[in-house]
Amino acid sequence: MPAPALQILSVNIGQPTALTIGPNTATPRTEITGIHKQAAAGRVRVGQLGLEGDHVMDTKHHGGPGQAVYVYTQEDYDHWAEELGDSLEPGTFGENLLMAGLESADVRVGERFWVGSTVLEASAARIPCMVLAARMNDLGFVKRFARVRRPGFYARVIQEGDVGQGDPVRREAAPDGAPSIVNTFDLWFSQSRDPDEMRRYLQYPLAERLRTDIEEWLGEVRA
């Protein structure tokens, strides 16, 4: 059977929305977040910092040139539908682009994707946080997301342009030896990180936050 065609199923942007973290705990708190994303009608401009009209509220951990666009896949959604026993609307995981035809975990750092008139470059895995857990109404969802190992991937914008639902996607291989997205995801959660492996990862076009984390982890090893 031929591989499914790579294409964009949904382009999603988020408006600032209040979300209660830990509503049933002793210390609930409310954050304004852009994780609630809705499908956009028509074509959407993509600039160096992401999709026009999309809001990133926690700029310490999200967004920026190295993590401008978050991509999740239909294959990831199909897994979650089976695991959760319910279908999920596009944008549930806060992705900007819902893509069909590949497994996000298998994408490699430095892979490029021609989408509409835009070129994206995979840079890092998405690391789950309590905002995602609150979005899914499951305090244990961070651990669940880590266990499932379907992180989706962040991408930087190599060429600005526009994207729209139904756009075909052309994929270009990463540099030889590049780590997979799930490699970078596993590294985050690892209890024993290999210094040689981390030094090798630094040879590739990682997102800036991930690069900084790896450099800090290497510093701890040297100390």
N, C-alpha and C positions, 0 to 999 in steps of 0.2 A: 504494500500500500504506500503510495507516495506521501511524503511529509506534508502536513497542512500548510497552506500558504500563509506567509507572514503578513499580517494586516492589523490596522488599528480598529478596534471595536468601539472604543469610547474615548473621548477627550473630556477630562474632568477638571473643574476649577472649584476652589473653596472660598466661601465668604467667612469672615470672623463670626464664630458662634460660641456661646457659653456652653461649657461641658463640665459636669461635676465629676471630680475624681474621687473614687471611694465613697459613693453616696450612702452606703450602709455600714461605714466604719465609724470609729469614734472621732476621727479627724478629717471629715470631708472637706474638699476645697474646690473652688470653681476656677477654671482657666478659660481664657478666650483662645480658641484654636481654629485653625483652618483645615482640620482633618475631615470635616464633613464636606465632601465634594460632590458636585452634581454635573451630569453630562451637559456639555456646552453645545449649543446649536451653531451650525456653520463652522467656518474655519477660525482657528485661534492662532494669534501671533505668538511665536516663541523667541524670546530674547535671551541674553546671557544669564539672566537671573530666573528664567522660567517662563511659564505661560502667562500671557497678559490677562489680568483680572483675577489671578490666583493669589491668595493671601497666605503667607507664612508668618506665623506669629512668634514662634519660638526660634528666633534667628541664631541663638547660641548653638542649637543642636541640629537645626534643619535649614535647608535652603543654602543660598550662596552659589558662586560659580561652579564649584565642584559637585554640588548636589542640587542642580537647578531643576531637574525633572525626575519624578519618581515613576517607574514603570512596573506594573504587575501584569500577570498574564492570565488568559482564560484557563490554561492548564492548572495554574495555581488555584483559581476560583473553583474549578471542577473538583479539586481535592477537598477544599474547604466545604463545599456543598455536601460531599459525601460524609466528611467527618462531623459536620455540625447538623446534618440531617435537614438542611434548608438551603434554598438558593439565596444568593446574595446579589444585591444591586451593584452595578459598576460604581466605583468610587468608594465602596465600603471600607477599603483598606487605605484610603487617602491617596490613591494613585492618581497621577495626572494623565497617564496613558494606560489604557487597558489594551494589551497586545495579544493576538492569537498566533499560535504556531511555534511556540518554544517554551522550554522550562526555564524560569528565571534563574534557578540555582546553577544551571550549566553555563550561563553567559560568563564570559571572561573579561577581566579588567582590560580596558583598551579596545574592546570590540566596538565597532561603529555601526550605527543604524541610520539609513537614509529614510526619513519619514516626511512625506510631502516635500517641501523645499528645505527642510531642516535636517541637519546632521547631528546626531547625538553620540556620545562616547561613554560607555559604561565605566563607572568609577568606584563603586562601593555597594555593599549590601545595606539594606534598611535594617536598623537595629530597633527592636520593639521597645516601647516605653509604656508608662501607665496611661498616657493619653489614648493609645491604641486599645489598652485593656478596657478603659472607660467607654470608648467608642463601641466595643464589642460587648459591653455590659458583663464583663467577666474578669474579676480581679486576678485570676490565674492565667490570663491569656498571654502575658509576656512569656511565661515558661512554656506554654503550649505552642506559641509561635516559634520559640527557639527549638523545641523538640521536633516540630514538623520540618524545619529547615527549608522553607519556601519563602525566602526573604523579599523577593523582588529586588530591583536594582535602581540605584541613583545613576544619573547621567549628567555630564556637562554638555553644554551646547557648543559644538565646534562651528556650526554654521547656523545663523539665525534664519528664520523663515516662518512658515505657518503649517499647521497640521489640521486634519479633519477626520471625522469618522469615515471608515472605509478606505483610508489611504493604504496602499501597499507599502511594505517595508522591505528594504534591501539591507542585508547583513554582511558586514566585512569582518574577517577574522581578526582576533587580537594578535599582538606580537607573540612570537614563540615563547612558550613557557609561562605565559601570564597566568596568575592565579584565577580560579573561578570565583564567582560571586559567593558561592557557598563556602569556599575556602576562607574568604575574608570574614564571613559570618561566623564560622566556627572559631576563627582566631579570637574574635571578641569574647566568646564564652569559654575559651580554653583555660584550664587551670595550670597548664604547663606549656608555655609558648617556646617554640624552637627559635633561638636567636638567628641561626643561619637562614631559616625559612623567612623570618621577618626581614632580614637584610635583602633577601632576594625579592620580596614583594615591593620593596622601596625602589626597585628598578623600573616599575611600571607606573602608568598614569593614575594613581590612586586619588580619590577625593582628598582635599586638604585636611579635613578633620581626621580621616583614617590615617593619613600619613603622620600627622602629629601624634596620634595615639601610639602608632607603632614606634616612633622615635622615642616616646616616653617609656614604653615597655622595654625597649632596648637599653635605655638609660638605667632602668631599675636592675636589669641583668648585670650591667657593668658595675653598678654600685655594690 
